[in-house]
Amino acid sequence: MRLKIDRNSYGTVLMIYFFSALAVFLMFFFLDMPLLTWPLTALLLWFCIWQTSFFHVPERQRAGSDKLVSSVCDGKVVICEKAFESEVLNRECFQISVYMNFFDVHANFWPVTGTVTYFKYHPGQHMLAFKPKASLENEHTCTIVTTPDGQEVFFKQIAGGFARRIVGYGKKQTEALAGAQCGIIKFGSRIDIFLPLDAKILVKNGDYVRACETVLAELN
């Protein structure tokens, strides 16, 4: 299986490898302390493996379609309830929020098949992503995908306390394919998805979901 790294993260991963290798070289060259250098080398190796996993784009079975809404990301469902979406839609919807921790893959994927009819990037703060105000005040993107039969699925990529960059690969009139990559959030973060009220919700608070493979809801 080929390991695929997010196309916007090559530089980040190479920089991590370079500085880790440099640190190992300097330790072994200047320090004659095996009890210190070997554990630190193992720690740096673990860090490189973790970061490779963090930025890789996994190959997944695509469960979404123009009717089935699949998860945008890996993580834990922290909100699953009716909510008034005031930023873009200005109407009551069903909100599903998924929180990604440091060890979840942070590549994001289109939740449904359709056309991007709205996209906007918002700079902002970097408070912890699970806080309620993070949805509006943190750095985030807003995207609406409209399915062929006119259903709107709105989702937000929200940066967390340690996230410092959101990358969205969609723009207005982009054709979205459920399960194809739509971006990445670099470090701890959250995805909010807003669905029509008549959608059949298939997850609940506390569920662990996988991008592409977990179906969150079925559109009417």
C-alpha positions as a Markdown table, in Angstrom:
| # | Residue | x | y | z |
|---|---|---|---|---|
| 1 | Met | 0.0 | 0.0 | 0.0 |
| 2 | Arg | 1.4 | 3.4 | -1.0 |
| 3 | Leu | 1.7 | 6.0 | 1.8 |
| 4 | Lys | 0.1 | 9.2 | 0.6 |
| 5 | Ile | 1.0 | 12.5 | 2.4 |
| 6 | Asp | -1.3 | 15.5 | 2.1 |
| 7 | Arg | 0.0 | 17.6 | -0.8 |
| 8 | Asn | 0.1 | 20.8 | 1.3 |
| 9 | Ser | 2.1 | 19.1 | 4.0 |
| 10 | Tyr | 5.3 | 17.9 | 2.2 |
| 11 | Gly | 7.3 | 20.8 | 3.5 |
| 12 | Thr | 6.2 | 20.3 | 7.1 |
| 13 | Val | 7.0 | 16.6 | 7.1 |
| 14 | Leu | 10.4 | 17.1 | 5.5 |
| 15 | Met | 11.3 | 19.9 | 8.0 |
| 16 | Ile | 10.4 | 17.5 | 10.8 |
| 17 | Tyr | 12.6 | 14.8 | 9.4 |
| 18 | Phe | 15.5 | 17.2 | 8.8 |
| 19 | Phe | 15.6 | 18.8 | 12.2 |
| 20 | Ser | 15.1 | 15.4 | 13.9 |
| 21 | Ala | 18.0 | 13.9 | 12.0 |
| 22 | Leu | 20.1 | 17.0 | 12.7 |
| 23 | Ala | 19.3 | 16.7 | 16.4 |
| 24 | Val | 20.3 | 13.0 | 16.4 |
| 25 | Phe | 23.6 | 13.8 | 14.6 |
| 26 | Leu | 24.5 | 16.6 | 17.0 |
| 27 | Met | 23.7 | 14.4 | 20.1 |
| 28 | Phe | 25.9 | 11.5 | 18.9 |
| 29 | Phe | 28.7 | 13.8 | 17.8 |
| 30 | Phe | 28.9 | 16.0 | 20.9 |
| 31 | Leu | 27.5 | 13.9 | 23.7 |
| 32 | Asp | 29.1 | 10.7 | 25.0 |
| 33 | Met | 26.0 | 9.8 | 27.1 |
| 34 | Pro | 24.4 | 6.7 | 25.7 |
| 35 | Leu | 21.8 | 6.6 | 28.4 |
| 36 | Leu | 20.6 | 10.0 | 27.2 |
| 37 | Thr | 21.2 | 10.0 | 23.5 |
| 38 | Trp | 19.5 | 6.6 | 22.7 |
| 39 | Pro | 16.2 | 7.4 | 24.5 |
| 40 | Leu | 16.1 | 10.8 | 22.9 |
| 41 | Thr | 16.8 | 9.2 | 19.5 |
| 42 | Ala | 13.9 | 6.8 | 20.1 |
| 43 | Leu | 11.7 | 9.7 | 21.1 |
| 44 | Leu | 12.5 | 11.6 | 17.9 |
| 45 | Leu | 11.9 | 8.5 | 15.8 |
| 46 | Trp | 8.5 | 8.1 | 17.4 |
| 47 | Phe | 7.7 | 11.8 | 16.8 |
| 48 | Cys | 8.6 | 11.4 | 13.1 |
| 49 | Ile | 6.4 | 8.3 | 12.7 |
| 50 | Trp | 3.5 | 10.1 | 14.5 |
| 51 | Gln | 3.8 | 13.2 | 12.3 |
| 52 | Thr | 3.9 | 11.0 | 9.2 |
| 53 | Ser | 0.7 | 9.3 | 10.4 |
| 54 | Phe | -0.8 | 12.7 | 11.3 |
| 55 | Phe | -0.4 | 14.2 | 7.8 |
| 56 | His | -1.0 | 11.1 | 5.7 |
| 57 | Val | -4.2 | 10.7 | 3.6 |
| 58 | Pro | -5.6 | 7.2 | 4.3 |
| 59 | Glu | -7.2 | 5.1 | 1.6 |
| 60 | Arg | -10.8 | 4.4 | 2.8 |
| 61 | Gln | -13.9 | 2.7 | 1.5 |
| 62 | Arg | -16.3 | 5.5 | 0.5 |
| 63 | Ala | -19.7 | 5.1 | 2.1 |
| 64 | Gly | -21.1 | 8.5 | 1.3 |
| 65 | Ser | -23.1 | 9.5 | -1.8 |
| 66 | Asp | -25.6 | 12.3 | -2.7 |
| 67 | Lys | -28.0 | 10.9 | -0.1 |
| 68 | Leu | -25.6 | 9.4 | 2.5 |
| 69 | Val | -23.6 | 11.9 | 4.6 |
| 70 | Ser | -20.2 | 10.4 | 5.6 |
| 71 | Ser | -17.9 | 11.8 | 8.2 |
| 72 | Val | -15.5 | 14.6 | 7.1 |
| 73 | Cys | -12.9 | 13.4 | 9.6 |
| 74 | Asp | -11.8 | 10.9 | 12.1 |
| 75 | Gly | -12.7 | 11.6 | 15.7 |
| 76 | Lys | -15.3 | 11.6 | 18.5 |
| 77 | Val | -18.9 | 13.0 | 18.2 |
| 78 | Val | -19.2 | 15.8 | 20.8 |
| 79 | Ile | -22.4 | 17.5 | 19.6 |
| 80 | Cys | -25.4 | 15.8 | 18.1 |
| 81 | Glu | -28.5 | 18.0 | 18.4 |
| 82 | Lys | -30.7 | 20.6 | 16.8 |
| 83 | Ala | -29.1 | 24.0 | 16.6 |
| 84 | Phe | -29.7 | 27.4 | 15.0 |
| 85 | Glu | -27.0 | 28.0 | 12.4 |
| 86 | Ser | -26.5 | 31.8 | 12.5 |
| 87 | Glu | -23.3 | 32.4 | 10.5 |
| 88 | Val | -24.4 | 31.4 | 7.0 |
| 89 | Leu | -27.7 | 29.5 | 6.8 |
| 90 | Asn | -29.7 | 31.4 | 9.4 |
| 91 | Arg | -32.0 | 28.6 | 10.1 |
| 92 | Glu | -32.5 | 25.7 | 12.5 |
| 93 | Cys | -30.5 | 22.6 | 11.5 |
| 94 | Phe | -29.3 | 19.4 | 13.0 |
| 95 | Gln | -25.7 | 19.8 | 14.1 |
| 96 | Ile | -23.1 | 17.0 | 14.3 |
| 97 | Ser | -19.7 | 18.1 | 15.6 |
| 98 | Val | -16.6 | 15.8 | 15.5 |
| 99 | Tyr | -13.5 | 16.6 | 17.6 |
| 100 | Met | -10.1 | 15.4 | 16.4 |
| 101 | Asn | -7.4 | 14.8 | 19.0 |
| 102 | Phe | -3.6 | 14.9 | 18.3 |
| 103 | Phe | -3.6 | 11.2 | 17.3 |
| 104 | Asp | -6.4 | 11.3 | 14.7 |
| 105 | Val | -5.7 | 11.6 | 11.0 |
| 106 | His | -6.4 | 15.2 | 10.2 |
| 107 | Ala | -7.1 | 15.0 | 6.5 |
| 108 | Asn | -10.7 | 16.0 | 5.7 |
| 109 | Phe | -13.0 | 14.5 | 3.1 |
| 110 | Trp | -16.2 | 15.7 | 1.3 |
| 111 | Pro | -19.3 | 14.5 | 3.2 |
| 112 | Val | -21.6 | 14.2 | 0.2 |
| 113 | Thr | -21.5 | 14.2 | -3.6 |
| 114 | Gly | -22.6 | 17.5 | -5.1 |
| 115 | Thr | -21.4 | 21.0 | -6.0 |
| 116 | Val | -19.7 | 23.5 | -3.7 |
| 117 | Thr | -22.1 | 26.5 | -3.8 |
| 118 | Tyr | -20.5 | 28.5 | -0.9 |
| 119 | Phe | -16.9 | 28.7 | 0.5 |
| 120 | Lys | -15.4 | 31.3 | 2.8 |
| 121 | Tyr | -12.3 | 31.4 | 4.9 |
| 122 | His | -12.4 | 33.2 | 8.3 |
| 123 | Pro | -9.2 | 34.2 | 10.2 |
| 124 | Gly | -9.7 | 34.1 | 14.0 |
| 125 | Gln | -8.6 | 33.0 | 17.4 |
| 126 | His | -7.2 | 29.6 | 18.5 |
| 127 | Met | -9.0 | 28.7 | 21.6 |
| 128 | Leu | -9.5 | 25.0 | 22.4 |
| 129 | Ala | -11.7 | 23.5 | 19.7 |
| 130 | Phe | -14.2 | 21.8 | 22.0 |
| 131 | Lys | -15.3 | 25.1 | 23.5 |
| 132 | Pro | -18.7 | 26.4 | 22.3 |
| 133 | Lys | -17.4 | 29.8 | 21.1 |
| 134 | Ala | -14.7 | 28.1 | 19.0 |
| 135 | Ser | -17.2 | 27.5 | 16.2 |
| 136 | Leu | -17.6 | 31.3 | 15.6 |
| 137 | Glu | -14.4 | 32.9 | 17.0 |
| 138 | Asn | -11.7 | 30.5 | 15.9 |
| 139 | Glu | -10.0 | 30.4 | 12.5 |
| 140 | His | -12.4 | 28.4 | 10.3 |
| 141 | Thr | -13.7 | 27.8 | 6.9 |
| 142 | Cys | -17.4 | 27.5 | 5.8 |
| 143 | Thr | -18.5 | 25.3 | 3.0 |
| 144 | Ile | -21.9 | 24.4 | 1.5 |
| 145 | Val | -22.2 | 21.4 | -0.8 |
| 146 | Thr | -25.5 | 21.2 | -2.6 |
| 147 | Thr | -26.5 | 17.8 | -3.8 |
| 148 | Pro | -28.1 | 17.1 | -7.2 |
| 149 | Asp | -31.6 | 17.2 | -5.7 |
| 150 | Gly | -31.0 | 20.6 | -4.0 |
| 151 | Gln | -30.2 | 19.5 | -0.4 |
| 152 | Glu | -27.6 | 21.7 | 1.3 |
| 153 | Val | -24.9 | 20.2 | 3.6 |
| 154 | Phe | -23.0 | 22.9 | 5.4 |
| 155 | Phe | -19.7 | 22.1 | 7.2 |
| 156 | Lys | -17.0 | 24.1 | 9.0 |
| 157 | Gln | -13.4 | 23.2 | 9.5 |
| 158 | Ile | -12.4 | 24.8 | 12.8 |
| 159 | Ala | -8.9 | 25.3 | 14.1 |
| 160 | Gly | -8.2 | 24.4 | 17.7 |
| 161 | Gly | -5.8 | 25.7 | 20.4 |
| 162 | Phe | -2.7 | 24.2 | 18.7 |
| 163 | Ala | -3.9 | 24.3 | 15.1 |
| 164 | Arg | -2.3 | 27.1 | 13.1 |
| 165 | Arg | -3.4 | 26.4 | 9.6 |
| 166 | Ile | -6.6 | 25.2 | 7.8 |
| 167 | Val | -6.3 | 24.1 | 4.2 |
| 168 | Gly | -9.4 | 23.8 | 2.1 |
| 169 | Tyr | -9.2 | 22.4 | -1.4 |
| 170 | Gly | -12.7 | 23.4 | -2.5 |
| 171 | Lys | -13.9 | 26.6 | -4.0 |
| 172 | Lys | -17.2 | 27.7 | -5.4 |
| 173 | Gln | -18.5 | 25.5 | -8.2 |
| 174 | Thr | -16.0 | 22.7 | -7.3 |
| 175 | Glu | -17.5 | 19.3 | -7.9 |
| 176 | Ala | -17.5 | 17.4 | -4.6 |
| 177 | Leu | -17.2 | 13.6 | -4.5 |
| 178 | Ala | -18.2 | 12.0 | -1.2 |
| 179 | Gly | -15.0 | 10.5 | 0.4 |
| 180 | Ala | -12.5 | 12.5 | -1.8 |
| 181 | Gln | -10.1 | 14.7 | 0.2 |
| 182 | Cys | -11.3 | 18.3 | 0.7 |
| 183 | Gly | -8.6 | 19.6 | 2.9 |
| 184 | Ile | -6.6 | 19.2 | 6.2 |
| 185 | Ile | -6.4 | 21.0 | 9.5 |
| 186 | Lys | -3.0 | 21.0 | 11.1 |
| 187 | Phe | -3.2 | 19.8 | 14.7 |
| 188 | Gly | -6.1 | 19.5 | 17.2 |
| 189 | Ser | -9.4 | 20.7 | 15.7 |
| 190 | Arg | -13.1 | 20.2 | 15.0 |
| 191 | Ile | -15.6 | 19.7 | 12.2 |
| 192 | Asp | -19.2 | 21.0 | 12.5 |
| 193 | Ile | -21.7 | 19.6 | 10.0 |
| 194 | Phe | -25.2 | 21.2 | 9.7 |
| 195 | Leu | -27.9 | 19.0 | 8.1 |
| 196 | Pro | -31.6 | 19.6 | 7.2 |
| 197 | Leu | -33.9 | 18.8 | 10.0 |
| 198 | Asp | -35.6 | 16.0 | 8.2 |
| 199 | Ala | -32.3 | 14.1 | 7.8 |
| 200 | Lys | -32.2 | 10.7 | 9.5 |
| 201 | Ile | -29.3 | 10.9 | 12.0 |
| 202 | Leu | -27.3 | 7.7 | 12.4 |
| 203 | Val | -24.8 | 8.6 | 15.1 |
| 204 | Lys | -25.0 | 9.9 | 18.7 |
| 205 | Asn | -22.8 | 11.7 | 21.2 |
| 206 | Gly | -19.7 | 9.8 | 22.2 |
| 207 | Asp | -19.5 | 7.7 | 19.0 |
| 208 | Tyr | -16.1 | 7.4 | 17.4 |
| 209 | Val | -16.4 | 8.0 | 13.6 |
| 210 | Arg | -14.0 | 7.4 | 10.7 |
| 211 | Ala | -13.8 | 9.7 | 7.7 |
| 212 | Cys | -15.4 | 8.4 | 4.5 |
| 213 | Glu | -16.5 | 5.2 | 6.1 |
| 214 | Thr | -18.9 | 6.2 | 8.9 |
| 215 | Val | -22.3 | 7.4 | 7.6 |
| 216 | Leu | -23.5 | 10.2 | 9.9 |
| 217 | Ala | -27.0 | 10.7 | 8.3 |
| 218 | Glu | -29.3 | 9.9 | 5.5 |
| 219 | Leu | -30.8 | 12.8 | 3.6 |
| 220 | Asn | -34.5 | 12.7 | 2.9 |
